């Protein structure tokens, strides 16, 4: 970074209270915003309903409260589980308005507040162990849970408890006290990710001390030997190279921990909303672009042993513990918040890929459990249990991304509507001028390439509808009442504006041709946003066999399987007779692939799967 940029950054960080005035409403207005009435149907809607019923609603909330009653912990992270569960439960309630779920949420909040000590602390760490290991990290999730519950209940006592909890933290860390980036793990990123709920608390209360504390946290990032999440981002340092490999991986020295790093950037985005300081947004976007370029694999996730490792370039190799579900969840959430702020479709594309592959691939068939890692080969196993409890970080966290999908599917733009997720659904939008519009999608995408969108305004009205054109869709068509649109660009939104009347129909076709992705004598197949994999249930030989793929300019034809195993969503064959095929061994066996989310979903060692196939040398080429 240049000396001039370093000087500007230092000045702003050290004088943040001058730039950011203590206001309640954000100064940066979202380009896209969620709408309250979206119903997802079809495959995606069914999966969401199963998860809401069998994982979120079925959770024993009292089990998650129990650790808060025993303040003797010195190193573990039990207190994150309640905050993760309750935020996912609140998201589910906002979607399905289930009174049983609301009663459960309310009771859990009541039970949690009963554990708050007179000084404001809510947690399970011993008095002499405060600020160590995962203590502040757990307080972050508690604050997020309390604030989200306040958002749906308007319970002033809950807000009072959240303020008291935050004020207690301010007595322990800050100027003249313990430096927050010297606490916890991962160069202080775990503790300082409390930035997000602190800024949210400022937005709710308007209390300047919370804004000052947020600015203090960001200032500490840029001090000697600390995470430098802004300056290293603006200098385009790869996330895997931010710090050298530590002697002890799970420790303060590890500065490349994926989940914690992205959590800090979520907080920085929230601080950008209330300050409008452009370098904050620039730092987040630079980091996200770097993650896309150097880390995200074909399944839409990343990390090995929960850290960045140049995973995009290393995805062809078997690697220990790749694609942590917490990483996929936080990646989706970070991209969603960037989408809200910037309105850039690249972030929606990333959400779609991660959701259909890494996230769906982590969920048990009935939605009752989630696995820890969705590796690109091997087999899937039952979700781990942590901290002596019947839950893990990923089991608690994964549903938070799932319940985000209705908010992501269809959103309001400045003057109209943006359609992000193509699936069977119905959305009700009230525009700025008071016109109410129903957007109804009829489709089984991404099984098929056709989407029909019906527009039903309550009166004729002129407004734009933005349709996301995925960057992978090289051939896209859109017609309105039979008339085709022109100037459709991939990796952007296509704005269709007209005077809409009830019954108008938009028909879209996206490019779902099979595509070959090659890397270092290996290849994988994709179909639109869907990553394909070989699965031992599909037959056709050993999934580890090397293969030859004969494609035409990177395209291979794919045909739906005539039969497929139970619980496999999509299955495709590569037809041999078309002169473009995948060949295994010495003979032309029919080769079948399934969608990555279905691969290995029996969760047994016998059900093996593989994404990257080794490409043998073809002397004919």
PECORGI-V136131 format. One record per residue. N is the residue number from 1. RES is the residue in three letters. PHI is phi in degrees with one decimal (* if undefined). OMEGA is omega in radians with two decimals (* if undefined). D_CENTER is the distance of its C-alpha to the mean C-alpha in Angstrom with 2 decimals. Layout:
# PECORGI-V136131
<<N,RES,PHI,OMEGA,D_CENTER> <N,RES,PHI,OMEGA,D_CENTER>>
This chain:
# PECORGI-V136131
<<1,UNK,*,-3.13,29.65> <2,UNK,-68.3,3.13,32.93> <3,UNK,-62.8,-3.13,35.06> <4,UNK,-63.5,-3.13,34.89> <5,UNK,-64.8,3.11,31.08> <6,UNK,-62.0,3.14,31.19> <7,UNK,-64.6,-3.14,33.84> <8,UNK,-62.3,-3.13,31.96> <9,UNK,-61.7,-3.14,28.80> <10,UNK,-61.8,-3.13,30.99> <11,UNK,-61.4,-3.09,32.91> <12,UNK,-67.6,-3.11,29.94> <13,UNK,-65.4,-3.11,28.26> <14,UNK,-78.4,-3.11,31.62> <15,UNK,-124.1,-3.06,32.47> <16,UNK,-57.8,-3.10,29.20> <17,UNK,-69.0,3.11,31.10> <18,UNK,-78.6,-3.08,33.34> <19,UNK,-77.6,-3.07,30.67> <20,UNK,-95.2,3.12,28.48> <21,UNK,-77.4,-3.11,30.74> <22,UNK,-74.0,3.13,30.17> <23,UNK,-121.5,-3.13,28.97> <24,UNK,-87.6,-3.08,27.00> <25,UNK,-83.6,3.08,25.42> <26,UNK,-59.6,3.11,22.98> <27,UNK,-87.4,3.10,24.91> <28,UNK,-101.5,-3.10,22.12> <29,UNK,-90.0,3.13,21.63> <30,UNK,-63.5,3.06,18.39> <31,UNK,-76.3,3.08,19.08> <32,UNK,-128.6,-3.11,16.92> <33,UNK,-134.9,-3.11,16.69> <34,UNK,-71.5,3.05,15.69> <35,UNK,-115.7,-3.01,18.64> <36,UNK,-80.0,-2.98,19.69> <37,UNK,-116.9,3.06,21.13> <38,UNK,-131.8,3.07,19.01> <39,UNK,-121.6,3.10,19.88> <40,UNK,-91.3,3.13,18.11> <41,UNK,-123.1,3.11,20.67> <42,UNK,64.9,-3.06,21.34> <43,UNK,-58.8,-3.09,19.33> <44,UNK,-64.7,3.14,15.90> <45,UNK,-62.2,3.12,17.67> <46,UNK,-65.0,3.11,19.54> <47,UNK,-63.0,3.12,16.64> <48,UNK,-64.4,3.13,15.11> <49,UNK,-62.2,3.13,18.65> <50,UNK,-64.0,3.14,19.21> <51,UNK,-64.0,3.13,16.21> <52,UNK,-60.3,-3.09,17.29> <53,UNK,-79.3,-2.94,20.85> <54,UNK,-91.4,3.10,20.85> <55,UNK,-115.3,-3.04,18.17> <56,UNK,-72.8,-3.11,17.58> <57,UNK,-66.6,-3.08,21.13> <58,UNK,-77.8,-3.10,22.75> <59,UNK,-64.2,3.03,21.62> <60,UNK,-78.6,-3.06,24.70> <61,UNK,-66.5,-3.14,23.80> <62,UNK,-63.4,3.08,27.08> <63,UNK,-62.6,-3.13,26.12> <64,UNK,-76.9,3.12,23.24> <65,UNK,-80.1,-3.01,25.78> <66,UNK,-51.8,-3.11,28.39> <67,UNK,-59.4,-3.12,27.36> <68,UNK,-67.2,-3.11,27.78> <69,UNK,-82.5,-3.03,31.40> <70,UNK,-123.5,-3.05,32.29> <71,UNK,-89.2,-3.12,32.02> <72,UNK,-135.2,-3.06,32.98> <73,UNK,-73.0,3.10,29.84> <74,UNK,-131.4,-3.05,29.91> <75,UNK,-149.5,-3.01,27.00> <76,UNK,-100.5,-2.92,24.34> <77,UNK,-126.0,-3.09,21.17> <78,UNK,-57.2,-2.98,22.01> <79,UNK,-75.5,3.05,21.39> <80,UNK,-74.7,-2.98,17.60> <81,UNK,-65.2,-3.12,17.60> <82,UNK,-64.1,-3.11,19.09> <83,UNK,-61.8,3.10,16.76> <84,UNK,-66.2,-3.13,13.63> <85,UNK,-63.9,-3.03,15.62> <86,UNK,-68.8,3.10,17.15> <87,UNK,-69.0,3.06,14.14> <88,UNK,-69.9,3.12,12.80> <89,UNK,-64.8,3.11,16.47> <90,UNK,-66.4,3.07,16.90> <91,UNK,-61.5,3.11,14.09> <92,UNK,-65.7,3.14,15.88> <93,UNK,-64.9,3.11,19.18> <94,UNK,-63.1,3.14,18.38> <95,UNK,-86.7,-3.01,17.74> <96,UNK,-108.4,3.08,20.69> <97,UNK,53.2,-3.13,23.00> <98,UNK,-76.9,-3.10,24.21> <99,UNK,-64.1,3.10,27.00> <100,UNK,-64.6,3.13,26.94> <101,UNK,-68.6,3.13,23.34> <102,UNK,-62.6,3.13,24.24> <103,UNK,-61.5,3.14,27.31> <104,UNK,-68.1,3.10,25.40> <105,UNK,-61.2,-3.11,23.00> <106,UNK,-59.5,-3.13,26.09> <107,UNK,-65.3,-3.13,28.03> <108,UNK,-66.6,3.09,25.39> <109,UNK,-65.4,3.10,25.30> <110,UNK,-59.1,-3.14,29.11> <111,UNK,-65.7,3.13,29.27> <112,UNK,-66.0,-3.08,26.99> <113,UNK,-65.2,3.09,29.06> <114,UNK,-68.4,3.13,32.14> <115,UNK,-93.1,-3.10,31.13> <116,UNK,-68.3,-3.14,30.98> <117,UNK,-79.8,-3.10,33.89> <118,UNK,-55.9,-3.14,36.35> <119,UNK,-81.8,3.07,34.97> <120,UNK,107.8,-3.06,31.48> <121,UNK,-68.5,2.96,29.69> <122,UNK,-127.9,-3.10,27.23> <123,UNK,174.3,-3.11,26.34> <124,UNK,-129.2,-3.13,27.98> <125,UNK,-85.4,3.11,29.18> <126,UNK,-63.8,-3.10,32.93> <127,UNK,-54.9,-3.11,34.62> <128,UNK,-85.5,3.14,35.47> <129,UNK,-119.4,3.10,31.96> <130,UNK,-55.2,3.09,30.05> <131,UNK,78.4,3.14,27.57> <132,UNK,-87.9,3.01,27.56> <133,UNK,48.0,-3.00,24.77> <134,UNK,-108.5,-3.08,21.94> <135,UNK,-64.6,-3.11,23.95> <136,UNK,-67.9,3.07,22.36> <137,UNK,-56.1,3.10,18.83> <138,UNK,-65.9,3.10,19.80> <139,UNK,-63.1,3.09,21.35> <140,UNK,-56.7,-3.10,18.18> <141,UNK,-68.3,3.06,16.48> <142,UNK,-64.5,3.10,19.81> <143,UNK,-60.4,3.13,20.01> <144,UNK,-59.9,3.14,16.62> <145,UNK,-64.2,3.14,17.82> <146,UNK,-64.4,-3.12,21.23> <147,UNK,-68.8,3.11,20.18> <148,UNK,-69.2,3.09,18.04> <149,UNK,-67.7,3.07,21.02> <150,UNK,-58.5,-3.13,23.36> <151,UNK,-63.6,-3.13,21.51> <152,UNK,-100.5,-3.06,22.40> <153,UNK,-115.6,-3.04,25.73> <154,UNK,57.6,-3.13,27.27> <155,UNK,-81.1,-3.07,28.81> <156,UNK,-64.7,3.11,30.46> <157,UNK,-66.2,3.10,31.08> <158,UNK,-69.1,3.09,27.39> <159,UNK,-62.7,3.11,26.95> <160,UNK,-60.2,3.12,30.07> <161,UNK,-65.9,3.11,28.71> <162,UNK,-64.8,3.10,25.51> <163,UNK,-62.1,-3.13,27.82> <164,UNK,-64.9,3.09,30.05> <165,UNK,-64.3,3.12,27.31> <166,UNK,-66.1,3.14,26.20> <167,UNK,-63.2,3.08,29.88> <168,UNK,-63.1,3.08,30.56> <169,UNK,-60.9,-3.14,27.98> <170,UNK,-65.9,3.07,29.78> <171,UNK,-78.5,-3.07,32.99> <172,UNK,-104.5,-3.13,31.68> <173,UNK,-128.6,3.13,29.81> <174,UNK,132.4,-3.14,30.53> <175,UNK,-55.1,-3.14,33.51> <176,UNK,80.5,3.13,36.45> <177,UNK,-122.2,3.10,34.45> <178,UNK,-68.9,3.10,32.07> <179,UNK,-74.8,-3.02,29.74> <180,UNK,-62.0,-3.12,26.15> <181,UNK,-79.3,3.01,25.03> <182,UNK,-95.4,-3.12,27.75> <183,UNK,-102.5,3.02,26.27> <184,UNK,67.4,-3.04,23.86> <185,UNK,-119.0,2.94,22.18> <186,UNK,61.6,3.11,20.76> <187,UNK,55.3,3.13,22.89> <188,UNK,80.7,-3.10,22.22> <189,UNK,-66.6,-3.14,18.48> <190,UNK,-61.0,-3.13,17.83> <191,UNK,-68.0,-3.03,20.44> <192,UNK,-76.7,3.01,19.91> <193,UNK,-70.4,3.00,16.28> <194,UNK,-63.3,3.08,18.30> <195,UNK,-49.8,-3.06,18.55> <196,UNK,-59.9,-3.14,15.89> <197,UNK,-67.2,3.09,17.83> <198,UNK,-64.5,3.10,21.06> <199,UNK,-66.6,3.10,20.43> <200,UNK,-60.9,3.11,19.42> <201,UNK,-66.0,3.06,22.64> <202,UNK,-62.9,-3.14,24.57> <203,UNK,-62.1,-3.10,23.41> <204,UNK,-76.8,-3.03,24.61> <205,UNK,-101.1,-3.04,27.83> <206,UNK,72.8,-3.12,28.82> <207,UNK,-77.8,-2.99,30.11> <208,UNK,-63.4,-3.11,30.51> <209,UNK,-61.9,3.12,30.40> <210,UNK,-75.6,3.05,26.66> <211,UNK,-66.1,3.10,26.22> <212,UNK,-60.9,-3.14,28.67> <213,UNK,-67.7,3.09,26.79> <214,UNK,-61.3,3.11,23.53> <215,UNK,-64.5,3.08,25.62> <216,UNK,-60.5,-3.13,27.19> <217,UNK,-58.4,-3.10,23.94> <218,UNK,-65.3,3.08,23.08> <219,UNK,-60.6,-3.11,26.72> <220,UNK,-67.6,3.08,26.62> <221,UNK,-57.0,-3.01,23.82> <222,UNK,-96.0,3.10,26.40> <223,UNK,-83.6,-3.01,29.32> <224,UNK,-55.9,2.98,30.89> <225,UNK,70.5,-3.13,28.98> <226,UNK,-109.3,-2.83,25.75> <227,UNK,-65.9,3.09,22.23> <228,UNK,48.6,-3.05,23.18> <229,UNK,-70.5,3.12,19.66> <230,UNK,-95.7,-3.06,21.25> <231,UNK,-64.2,3.13,24.30> <232,UNK,-71.1,3.07,22.84> <233,UNK,-66.7,-3.11,20.04> <234,UNK,-70.3,3.06,22.80> <235,UNK,-89.3,3.10,24.95> <236,UNK,58.4,3.03,22.35> <237,UNK,-78.9,3.12,22.49> <238,UNK,-55.5,-3.09,20.15> <239,UNK,-60.9,3.12,17.56> <240,UNK,-76.5,-3.10,19.30> <241,UNK,-109.8,-3.10,22.60> <242,UNK,-63.5,3.12,22.05> <243,UNK,-145.3,3.13,24.25> <244,UNK,-66.8,3.14,26.56> <245,UNK,-60.3,-3.08,25.99> <246,UNK,-78.4,3.06,26.85> <247,UNK,-67.9,3.10,29.66> <248,UNK,-119.3,-2.96,27.64> <249,UNK,-65.0,-3.14,23.98> <250,UNK,-87.9,-3.02,22.77> <251,UNK,-158.8,3.09,24.63> <252,UNK,-67.0,-3.03,24.87> <253,UNK,-70.5,-3.06,25.70> <254,UNK,-76.6,-3.12,22.42> <255,UNK,-102.1,-3.13,20.80> <256,UNK,-119.2,-3.13,18.22> <257,UNK,-67.9,-2.94,15.98> <258,UNK,-64.9,-3.01,12.42> <259,UNK,-61.6,-3.10,10.56> <260,UNK,-66.8,3.13,13.34> <261,UNK,-61.2,-3.13,13.60> <262,UNK,-64.7,3.10,10.18> <263,UNK,-62.2,3.08,10.95> <264,UNK,-64.2,3.14,14.20> <265,UNK,-69.2,3.01,12.95> <266,UNK,-60.1,3.11,11.15> <267,UNK,-66.5,3.13,14.71> <268,UNK,-65.0,3.06,16.41> <269,UNK,-62.1,3.13,14.87> <270,UNK,-66.4,3.09,16.24> <271,UNK,-67.1,3.06,19.47> <272,UNK,-60.3,-3.13,19.66> <273,UNK,-58.6,-3.05,19.64> <274,UNK,-95.1,3.12,22.72> <275,UNK,-112.1,-3.07,24.52> <276,UNK,72.6,-3.10,23.88> <277,UNK,-75.0,-2.94,24.50> <278,UNK,-65.4,-3.13,23.35> <279,UNK,-64.6,3.09,23.00> <280,UNK,-63.9,3.10,20.03> <281,UNK,-63.2,-3.14,18.11> <282,UNK,-60.1,-3.13,19.68> <283,UNK,-65.3,-3.14,18.55> <284,UNK,-67.5,-3.12,14.83> <285,UNK,-64.4,3.11,15.19> <286,UNK,-62.1,3.13,17.40> <287,UNK,-67.0,-3.13,15.07> <288,UNK,-64.4,3.08,12.12> <289,UNK,-62.3,3.10,14.86> <290,UNK,-65.8,3.11,16.17> <291,UNK,-64.0,3.11,13.07> <292,UNK,-59.8,-3.04,13.04> <293,UNK,-75.6,-2.97,16.77> <294,UNK,-112.5,-3.00,17.30> <295,UNK,-124.1,-3.00,14.47> <296,UNK,-68.6,-3.14,12.14> <297,UNK,-97.3,-3.05,14.13> <298,UNK,-65.6,3.10,14.96> <299,UNK,-84.9,3.09,12.50> <300,UNK,81.5,3.11,9.57> <301,UNK,-139.0,-3.11,8.92> <302,UNK,-167.7,3.08,11.44> <303,UNK,93.4,2.94,13.64> <304,UNK,-135.2,-3.02,16.93> <305,UNK,52.2,3.04,18.18> <306,UNK,70.9,3.14,14.91> <307,UNK,-126.0,3.06,16.03> <308,UNK,-69.7,-3.06,15.93> <309,UNK,-152.6,-3.01,18.90> <310,UNK,57.7,-2.98,19.11> <311,UNK,-64.4,3.12,17.20> <312,UNK,-60.1,-3.08,17.34> <313,UNK,-84.0,-3.09,21.10> <314,UNK,-106.8,-3.02,21.45> <315,UNK,-70.1,3.14,19.48> <316,UNK,-76.5,-3.08,22.83> <317,UNK,-97.4,2.99,24.07> <318,UNK,-58.4,-3.07,23.62> <319,UNK,-140.0,-3.04,21.84> <320,UNK,-70.8,3.00,21.60> <321,UNK,51.2,3.12,18.45> <322,UNK,-98.6,3.04,15.83> <323,UNK,58.0,3.05,12.14> <324,UNK,-59.8,-3.13,11.58> <325,UNK,-63.0,3.06,9.30> <326,UNK,-62.8,3.11,8.51> <327,UNK,-69.4,3.11,7.54> <328,UNK,-59.6,3.14,5.20> <329,UNK,-62.3,-3.09,3.72> <330,UNK,-69.7,3.07,4.46> <331,UNK,-61.6,3.11,3.85> <332,UNK,-61.6,-3.13,1.58> <333,UNK,-64.4,3.13,3.94> <334,UNK,-64.4,3.11,6.22> <335,UNK,-64.4,3.11,6.62> <336,UNK,-63.2,3.13,7.22> <337,UNK,-67.8,3.04,9.66> <338,UNK,-67.0,3.09,11.20> <339,UNK,-60.7,3.12,11.72> <340,UNK,-57.7,-3.04,13.46> <341,UNK,-75.4,-2.99,15.59> <342,UNK,-98.7,-3.06,16.55> <343,UNK,70.7,-3.10,16.43> <344,UNK,-87.4,-3.03,15.87> <345,UNK,-70.1,3.13,14.94> <346,UNK,-56.9,-3.13,13.67> <347,UNK,-74.3,3.05,10.26> <348,UNK,-67.5,3.09,10.47> <349,UNK,-60.7,3.13,11.65> <350,UNK,-65.0,3.11,8.80> <351,UNK,-62.1,-3.12,6.45> <352,UNK,-59.0,-3.10,9.56> <353,UNK,-63.0,-3.12,10.20> <354,UNK,-66.9,-3.12,7.20> <355,UNK,-64.7,-3.05,7.58> <356,UNK,-69.3,-3.06,11.31> <357,UNK,-112.3,-3.04,11.70> <358,UNK,-63.2,-3.06,9.78> <359,UNK,-74.2,3.10,8.34> <360,UNK,-60.7,-3.14,11.64> <361,UNK,-70.8,-3.14,13.52> <362,UNK,-91.0,-3.00,12.77> <363,UNK,-96.3,3.07,14.29> <364,UNK,-62.6,-3.03,18.05> <365,UNK,-51.4,-3.09,20.08> <366,UNK,-91.9,3.11,20.99> <367,UNK,78.3,-3.02,17.63> <368,UNK,-87.1,-3.04,19.34> <369,UNK,-152.9,3.07,17.60> <370,UNK,-134.7,3.11,14.76> <371,UNK,-88.7,-3.09,15.60> <372,UNK,-78.9,-3.07,14.86> <373,UNK,-130.6,3.04,14.67> <374,UNK,-105.2,-3.08,14.29> <375,UNK,-67.9,-3.08,16.88> <376,UNK,-82.2,3.02,18.20> <377,UNK,-158.3,3.13,21.57> <378,UNK,114.4,3.11,23.46> <379,UNK,-147.7,-3.11,22.88> <380,UNK,-103.5,-3.08,20.46> <381,UNK,-129.1,3.13,21.61> <382,UNK,-58.0,-3.13,21.34> <383,UNK,-54.4,-3.11,18.75> <384,UNK,-69.1,3.01,20.30> <385,UNK,-114.7,-3.01,21.89> <386,UNK,-127.1,2.98,21.97> <387,UNK,56.4,-3.13,24.34> <388,UNK,70.8,-3.11,26.90> <389,UNK,-119.7,-3.10,24.77> <390,UNK,-90.6,-3.09,23.72> <391,UNK,-166.2,3.06,19.97> <392,UNK,-138.3,3.13,17.57> <393,UNK,-58.2,-3.06,14.59> <394,UNK,-76.7,3.07,12.34> <395,UNK,-61.3,3.14,14.32> <396,UNK,-75.6,-2.96,13.82> <397,UNK,-88.4,-3.05,10.16> <398,UNK,-52.0,3.14,8.70> <399,UNK,-60.6,3.12,10.18> <400,UNK,-62.9,3.08,8.40> <401,UNK,-76.1,-3.13,5.38> <402,UNK,-61.2,-3.08,8.53> <403,UNK,-73.1,3.07,10.56> <404,UNK,-78.4,-3.02,8.51> <405,UNK,-60.9,3.08,9.71> <406,UNK,-61.9,3.12,13.25> <407,UNK,-68.9,-3.12,12.61> <408,UNK,-83.5,-2.94,10.96> <409,UNK,-55.4,3.13,13.67> <410,UNK,-133.5,-3.07,16.62> <411,UNK,-129.8,3.05,16.92> <412,UNK,-88.1,2.99,20.00> <413,UNK,-100.6,-3.09,21.02> <414,UNK,-53.6,-3.08,23.91> <415,UNK,-123.1,-3.05,26.53> <416,UNK,-150.2,-2.98,24.98> <417,UNK,-133.2,3.06,22.08> <418,UNK,-120.3,3.11,19.09> <419,UNK,-103.8,-3.07,18.06> <420,UNK,-104.8,-3.04,14.61> <421,UNK,-112.3,3.14,14.17> <422,UNK,-89.3,3.09,17.45> <423,UNK,-161.7,3.11,18.29> <424,UNK,-58.0,-3.03,21.16> <425,UNK,-165.9,3.03,20.74> <426,UNK,-140.8,-3.07,22.69> <427,UNK,-127.9,3.12,21.71> <428,UNK,-116.1,-3.03,24.13> <429,UNK,-122.5,2.98,24.02> <430,UNK,-105.6,-3.10,26.58> <431,UNK,-79.3,-3.07,27.24> <432,UNK,-60.5,-3.12,28.64> <433,UNK,-87.6,3.09,32.18> <434,UNK,91.8,3.12,31.83> <435,UNK,-70.4,3.10,31.70> <436,UNK,-99.5,-3.06,29.71> <437,UNK,-129.7,2.99,28.08> <438,UNK,-103.4,3.06,26.81> <439,UNK,-110.2,-3.10,24.58> <440,UNK,-113.2,3.11,25.04> <441,UNK,-104.4,3.03,23.46> <442,UNK,-119.1,-3.07,25.43> <443,UNK,-173.0,2.90,23.95> <444,UNK,-117.8,3.00,22.86> <445,UNK,-53.0,0.12,20.66> <446,UNK,-93.5,2.99,19.38> <447,UNK,-67.5,3.09,22.42> <448,UNK,-119.4,-2.99,24.65> <449,UNK,-95.4,-3.01,24.50> <450,UNK,-104.8,3.09,25.97> <451,UNK,-131.0,3.04,24.48> <452,UNK,-111.4,3.14,26.87> <453,UNK,-117.8,3.08,25.95> <454,UNK,-99.2,3.13,28.59> <455,UNK,-108.4,-3.07,28.98> <456,UNK,-130.2,3.05,30.89> <457,UNK,-76.8,3.13,31.76> <458,UNK,-75.4,2.96,34.23> <459,UNK,-156.7,-3.13,36.46> <460,UNK,-57.3,-3.05,36.71> <461,UNK,-157.1,3.13,34.61> <462,UNK,-100.1,3.08,33.51> <463,UNK,-163.6,3.11,29.86> <464,UNK,-88.8,2.93,27.36> <465,UNK,-115.5,-3.14,24.65> <466,UNK,-96.5,3.11,22.01> <467,UNK,-107.3,3.14,20.94> <468,UNK,-71.1,3.07,18.11> <469,UNK,-105.1,-3.04,19.86> <470,UNK,-59.1,-3.11,17.53> <471,UNK,-66.1,-3.13,18.59> <472,UNK,-84.6,-3.05,19.61> <473,UNK,-88.6,-3.08,21.88> <474,UNK,-74.2,3.12,25.17> <475,UNK,-124.8,-3.10,27.25> <476,UNK,-127.9,3.04,26.15> <477,UNK,-125.2,3.09,28.59> <478,UNK,-135.5,3.05,28.48> <479,UNK,-128.0,3.11,31.53> <480,UNK,-115.5,-3.10,32.40> <481,UNK,52.0,3.08,35.23> <482,UNK,89.5,-3.13,36.21> <483,UNK,-100.3,-3.02,36.28> <484,UNK,-79.8,3.08,34.04> <485,UNK,-86.1,3.11,32.01> <486,UNK,-113.6,3.07,32.48> <487,UNK,57.7,3.08,30.65> <488,UNK,-93.8,-3.09,27.30> <489,UNK,-112.4,3.10,25.21> <490,UNK,-69.3,3.10,22.27> <491,UNK,66.8,-3.13,19.09> <492,UNK,-156.7,2.99,19.98> <493,UNK,-98.5,2.99,20.64> <494,UNK,-96.8,-3.13,24.02> <495,UNK,-88.6,3.08,25.67> <496,UNK,-114.8,-3.06,28.18> <497,UNK,-120.3,3.13,30.47> <498,UNK,-168.9,2.98,33.57> <499,UNK,-83.2,-3.07,35.37> <500,UNK,-86.5,3.06,33.48> <501,UNK,-131.4,-3.08,35.45> <502,UNK,-57.4,3.12,34.80> <503,UNK,97.9,3.07,34.51> <504,UNK,-61.7,-3.07,33.26> <505,UNK,-126.5,3.03,31.31> <506,UNK,-111.9,3.08,28.96> <507,UNK,-114.8,3.14,28.72> <508,UNK,-118.9,2.95,26.18> <509,UNK,-131.4,3.12,26.23> <510,UNK,-105.9,-3.02,23.52> <511,UNK,-87.1,-3.13,24.30> <512,UNK,-105.5,3.04,23.49> <513,UNK,-68.2,3.06,26.01> <514,UNK,-70.0,-3.11,25.44> <515,UNK,-124.7,3.13,24.80> <516,UNK,-97.1,3.03,25.68> <517,UNK,-112.8,-3.11,23.67> <518,UNK,-112.2,3.09,26.03> <519,UNK,-159.1,3.01,25.75> <520,UNK,47.7,3.09,28.70> <521,UNK,61.7,2.99,30.65> <522,UNK,-128.7,3.05,27.71> <523,UNK,-141.6,3.04,26.16> <524,UNK,-137.5,3.14,23.34> <525,UNK,-116.4,3.04,23.08> <526,UNK,-127.8,3.08,20.48> <527,UNK,-140.5,-3.01,21.03> <528,UNK,61.8,3.14,19.09> <529,UNK,-80.9,-3.00,15.34> <530,UNK,-94.1,2.98,16.47> <531,UNK,-84.3,3.13,17.23> <532,UNK,-103.5,-3.11,20.52> <533,UNK,-147.0,2.93,22.01> <534,UNK,-79.0,-3.11,25.43> <535,UNK,-137.6,-3.07,25.84> <536,UNK,-61.8,3.13,29.00> <537,UNK,-76.0,-3.02,29.54> <538,UNK,-87.8,3.12,30.04> <539,UNK,72.7,3.11,33.22> <540,UNK,83.5,3.09,34.64> <541,UNK,108.4,-3.13,35.17> <542,UNK,-68.2,-3.12,33.45> <543,UNK,-65.9,-3.13,29.79> <544,UNK,-90.2,3.13,30.60> <545,UNK,-62.5,2.99,33.35> <546,UNK,-73.4,-3.00,33.40> <547,UNK,-149.4,2.99,33.51> <548,UNK,-116.8,3.05,34.63> <549,UNK,-117.5,3.12,32.71> <550,UNK,-106.0,-3.08,34.90> <551,UNK,-109.6,3.05,32.87> <552,UNK,-115.5,-3.11,34.06> <553,UNK,54.6,3.08,32.38> <554,UNK,84.4,-3.09,29.14> <555,UNK,-111.6,2.99,29.26> <556,UNK,-125.0,3.10,30.09> <557,UNK,-73.2,3.11,31.03> <558,UNK,-129.0,3.09,29.20> <559,UNK,-125.0,3.10,30.77> <560,UNK,-59.1,3.11,29.50> <561,UNK,-66.1,3.09,31.02> <562,UNK,-69.4,3.06,34.05> <563,UNK,-138.5,3.10,32.99> <564,UNK,-146.7,3.14,29.87> <565,UNK,-63.4,3.07,29.30> <566,UNK,-60.9,3.07,28.17> <567,UNK,68.9,2.99,24.46> <568,UNK,-100.4,-3.07,23.67> <569,UNK,-72.1,-3.11,21.88> <570,UNK,-128.2,3.12,23.01> <571,UNK,-141.1,-3.09,25.81> <572,UNK,-136.5,3.00,27.55> <573,UNK,-111.4,3.04,30.72> <574,UNK,-103.5,-3.02,31.84> <575,UNK,-67.7,-3.08,35.36> <576,UNK,-75.1,-2.98,38.00> <577,UNK,-72.3,-3.09,40.59> <578,UNK,-89.1,3.09,38.77> <579,UNK,76.7,3.11,39.35> <580,UNK,-137.9,-2.93,35.71> <581,UNK,-153.2,3.00,34.50> <582,UNK,-104.7,-3.11,33.10> <583,UNK,-115.6,3.11,36.00> <584,UNK,-108.8,3.08,35.96> <585,UNK,56.4,-3.05,38.86> <586,UNK,-101.6,-3.08,42.21> <587,UNK,-126.2,-3.06,41.97> <588,UNK,-93.0,3.09,40.11> <589,UNK,-76.9,3.04,38.25> <590,UNK,-68.8,-3.10,35.83> <591,UNK,-110.0,-3.12,32.30> <592,UNK,-118.4,3.14,29.52> <593,UNK,-129.1,3.03,25.75> <594,UNK,-121.9,3.08,23.08> <595,UNK,-66.2,-3.05,19.44> <596,UNK,-60.7,-3.10,17.23> <597,UNK,-65.1,3.12,15.70> <598,UNK,-84.2,-3.05,19.36> <599,UNK,-60.6,3.09,20.55> <600,UNK,69.1,-3.00,21.86> <601,UNK,-78.9,2.97,20.83> <602,UNK,-78.5,3.11,24.19> <603,UNK,55.4,3.09,22.94> <604,UNK,-140.7,3.13,26.31> <605,UNK,-65.3,3.13,27.84> <606,UNK,-77.2,-3.10,29.78> <607,UNK,-95.1,-3.09,26.85> <608,UNK,-97.3,-3.12,25.89> <609,UNK,-147.9,-3.12,23.85> <610,UNK,-157.0,3.14,23.42> <611,UNK,-94.4,-3.07,21.53> <612,UNK,-88.8,3.08,23.62> <613,UNK,-103.5,3.11,27.33> <614,UNK,-73.5,-3.10,30.05> <615,UNK,-94.5,-3.14,32.07> <616,UNK,-75.2,3.12,35.78> <617,UNK,-73.4,3.12,38.30> <618,UNK,-107.3,-3.06,39.80> <619,UNK,-69.6,3.12,43.30> <620,UNK,-75.2,-3.09,43.64> <621,UNK,-85.2,*,41.34>>
